[in-house]
């Protein structure tokens, strides 16, 4: 789980300060307030760990990436290329940790922090420095200007290939410690998954070659492949005793959100037995139709449900505007879905949203003790004169928010008051 993030000179953020993340973290705010950038920082680091060109300092992305940020000039705050880009995070890692003898004792939870500073010199990205600290062992690595300091010892000349420390050196002592941290860093981001606001258009039938995809992907392209894979492998919604088959849990949620009564994946009537249809019944008495014949709400939430139950337990899932096409009740029910996967599957959810219905339901569940207030971290972002700021919403154990921002979700009371005044004025004119 990622516990803190910080960025300096990243897009609209001059300095975000240290932002604490919880099992359920929500970012709210107006359009272009910097909410998405907080999540894009993590996606930028993830795609850098997965980029095949290991000698590229940082991978800003392309048309096939999780995020395409262009280049250093477009990313750096105020487009001032003289500024330095700072990206930092802290985390606790419970997955299998490579090189665990270097970093921590086998079987322990690993806590570590990382930051990197990148600048541009003559049009090329250059690493100024980076640092790893194990927070529950003495291990520490600091790299600066082609020199490595391991556990505060004398400097060792060392060349690295990218911003998180892939080595060019063959020094065995260096390789043991730094490569341990690099492997842990890559392990962390291999368990970070992203689901974006744009969904792939639903199809009338789907072709499955029997593959078992690692994830649904950010557009939901592989949702049906993943669901068929889960069905064949009899995957359950949770490793707990009350876990049910994933397809059963998805059907339950579609009913609860009042989006569909039932669904099933069935082979088509064609000669190719690798083609399948998603058949959905809106009500208990309505005929079955394909996913392509349903509204945007079902086709949007269906891959989201698959995503939440298909990713490995303990993963970090980034959700951007997940309820964008859902009606208010379904948006509220989405909060219950997130609470369930946090508690039953140990997922960490980082969400960007404009939904007051989701937030209101979350406040209610805190009051009802379905989730504790300290399992959440909710933030409101603003952008004033091109600089983003962030404020944590102060929520108590009863779900009350004491520092509710003005016009958080618009001016509802002001609109009602203005409507009442207009009605009175019209009535006076009619009577006169």
Phi, psi and omega in degrees: 000136177276125187259333180210149170226156175207142177218145176231136179058036177252107181055239183276000182263108173290317173199114181285345192069178180280118182257116181280133178251148181238178173306323174235110181241128181240135177246121179240169179147176181286170176298144179059032179267353179107003181301310183297326182297327178299323179278326181296331177301317179291321178295325178297316179291321179298312183289338174292321178292335183261355185286130183293336179277087187295338182274004176275125187305311177210142186257105183285347172109170175214195184295342181255006185272167173301321179213139179246103185260004175085257183213182184301318183298322180285334182275322188291140184303129179068010184057026178270096186292349175284343179287158178257140180266123180245127176230128182217156178202162170230153181203166168235133190239122180250358178288171176300123186259116175297153177055041187292338178291335179281318191263318183199168179288139182304133178094347179277158168286133179262126173250127177212157176238156183212143165212155177222147178235126184235140175226169179248130178232116179052044176082001180244144177282135182229136177279121174280310177196164167211163185210139171240137173228124168280129185269357176227025172203167183287353188297132180207138178227128175233127178240132180205128176050051176064024175231137182247135176243116182253120179051043176063024178270183181299154183291146179235117178302124186212134175256138178237163187259332181214182193290346179248006164107022172300133190276147165253345184277153176256007181298118187294323180295319178295314185301323183297313185278307184294318180296329175299313178294318180300318180295320178294320178300313179293324177298318178304309186282345172290345178251020173253127183234148185234136175230113189273181184280346182256128182252150175293145182292131182296146181251161176283331176212160184229139180260128181236124181267014180081016181282162178235085186296152178291326183206173180282332186081169192289344179255354183084017183302322187254023182298316182288319175304314181296319182292319177294320177299315179297323180294315180297320183272001180056042180289140180255162182293339181201155175280355177290165185299327182271011178294139178242171177302143183304317182296328177292317179296320179297318178298320178298318181289323177298323177291314183299322180280358181058037177261331180198155178275322181199163173213157173207150175259120183228148176295147177284173180277001182287167180290338180277109183282009177262002179261137183227154174241145169265109182258125185235138175248121183293316177230174182295338183253354184276155179289158177284139176228166179280166179301328180294340182266001178267166179287175182298329182302310181294313183293336177279316186280336182301307178294332176296316178298315178300315181304312185294333182257352183263326180297152181299147176300144181087002182282163171257125183242124178260123182240123180250116180049057185292335183254028190298331181248016182263148176287165188306317181297316181294326176298318178295317179297334178300326176299320178294322176301313182296319178298319181297313183287336175291314184280321184270330184245003178058032176281151166257128182247125172246118189232138169251130186205158170247008192274113174288333180292320176297314181295317180299319178295321179297317177300318179298315182293329174294316177298326181275001178065028173282335175210145181273153183296331181278000170272001181236153171218114184243137186228151173241128183252144176229158173227116179237119179055041173084004181239125180274144174228160184225139179228128178280133177284129183273103182250134179265183184291350178258006178086007180279139176253119186272341182241050181300120182293146178297135180057038180307307178243044183088178182256076184298313181295322178296320178295318179296319179296315180295322178296317179298317179296319179295322178297317179297319181294319178294321179295321178297317180295322181293322180285333181282000000 
